[in-house]
Amino acid sequence: MGEVQKMVVLGVVMVAITMSLGGKWAEAQVHHVVGGDRGWDASHDIATWASGKTFRVGDQISHGSVAELRSKEEYEACDLSNPIKMYTDGLDTISLEAEGLRYFASSNSEHCKKGLKLHVEVLPYQITGPGILQVTASEEHQTALADGPSTPSASAQSTASTLLIFAAGLLCILLTNH
């Protein structure tokens, strides 16, 4: 087997290994600073800020001292008596690791009642194309993103497994012809 063929086989093996890892080397992620330049502040309209945002699995949000609440009812009533978790370090970063609704409110109930609260609907990953570098700009900052789910879907895992088996076969052929 010639040198060029060996390099092609090695390239296929590397792609298969990367895909079998679920794209972990290039995770897509947006870091949302709640409230933008004004931050998590009682005088700022957080609901208006959030209305133009899309939150996806793998994204992160940062904000001031908040409580994550269990239900829409607790959120609407600013009931902080039984939170899922209190974030009190000042500017906490929270990973959005699963799809669904999440409710956050100021840890100060008076600020919560004045509107300092945020609910987000976390949507599934959106893949625009493998290996394509995507740049997202917002009023807060710019972030470069590389596509690739942190938790691959069943079809992505199946494709990766198939490629891995194919690459292993090519590697066996390469080693037996050497």
N, C-alpha and C positions, 0 to 999 in steps of 0.2 A: 504494500500500500504506500503511495507517494506521500510526501510531506504535506502537500495541499489537502489531500483527503484526510490525513490525520488531524489537521487543524480544523477542518469542517466538522469532523466527528467530535472533537473536543469542544467546539463552539456549541453544538447541539446538546451535548451533555451539560454544559454550564447553563444554558437556557432552561433545560428540563429541571435541573436542580433548583434554580431560582424560582421557577413556577411552582415546584412542589412545596416550596417554603411559603407559598401563599402570597408572594409579593411583599414579604416583610421588609425587604431592603428598600422599598419605595412606597411607603404608606402615604395615602392622601390625607390631608388634615388641614383644617382652617382653625385658627385661634381667634375667637371672638372676644374682644374686650368689651364687656357689657357697658353700654352707654357711650361708647366711642371715647372721644377726647375728654368728655365731661365725667366719664366713669359712672360708678355706682353711687349716685347722688340723689337725695330726696327732691331737689329742685329740678331734676331732669326728667323728661317724659320717656321712661324706659320702654313703654309699650310702643310708642312711635318708632323708637330706634329699632326695636325687634321686628317690627312689621315688614321691613324690607330684607330681612335676613333669612337664609336657609341653613338649618342645622342638620348635619348628617352624622351618622355613626363614624366615629374616629375624630370628630371635631372636639375642640376644647372651648370652654367659656371661662373667663376670669371676671371676678367682681369682688365687691367688698364683703363685709361680714353678713352672711345669709344663713337661712335655714332651708333645707330641702324638705318640702312637705309631701305627705302621702297622697293627698287627694285634691281634686278641684274645689271641694267644699272647704277644706282647711285653707287653701290658697285664697279663695274669695273672702273668707271670714278673717283672714290674717290670724288664724289659730296656730300659735307656735308651741302649743303644749306637748305635742308628740311628734317631733320632726324625725325624718329618716336620719338626718345628719345635720349638725351645726358646723358651719365653716366660719371660723373666727380669727384666722390669721391676718385678716386685713385685705389681702388681695389673693384669694385662693384661685387655683386653676382646677377645674372639674372636667374630667373626660366624659364625653358622651359615648358610652360603649354599647348601647343597645337602642333599638328603635322604640318609639313610644313617647308619651307625654311626661314631662318633668316640670315640677313646680318649685320655684325658689322665691323666698320673701326675705326682706330685711329682717335681721335678727332683732331689730327694734320695732315692736308692734305698732307704735305710732307712725313711724316712717312707712311701714307696710300699708297702713290704712290711708296714707297720703299717696299711695301708688308706687312705692318703691318695692316692686315685685316683678317677677318675670316667669312666664311659662313658655316652654319651648316644646315643639313637636320635633322629635329627632327622626329624620327620614333615613331610609337605607342608603348605603353607598351608591354613588353614581359614577360609573366608569365611562370615560369618554374615549378611551382607546389605550391599548397597552403601550407603556413606555413613552407616552407623549407628555412632554413637560408643559404644564399649564400654569399660567401666572394669573393670580387673582388680585385685584386692587380694591381697596375700600377706603373710606375716609380716614380710618385709623392707621392703616399700615398696608404694606404690600407683602405678599407671601408667595413663594414659589412652591408649587405642588407637583408631585409626581404621582400619576395614577397607579392604583394597586390596592385592592382591599386588604384590611388587616385581618379579616376573617373571610376566607374565600367561600363562595357559594358552592353547592354540590357539583354544579357543572364545571366550575373552575377547578375543583379538586379532581374531578374525573379526567379532565383534559390534562392536568398536570401529571396525574398518575400514568396515563397513557403515554405521554411524552417521556416520562422517567423510564418506563419499561422499554420504550423504543430506544432511548439513549443507552440504556444498559446493554441492550442487544447489540447496538453498534460498537460499544466499547468491547464487548466480548469478541466480536468479529475482528476488531482492530488488534486485540491482544493475541488472538489465535493465529493471525496472519503475520505476526512479527517474528 
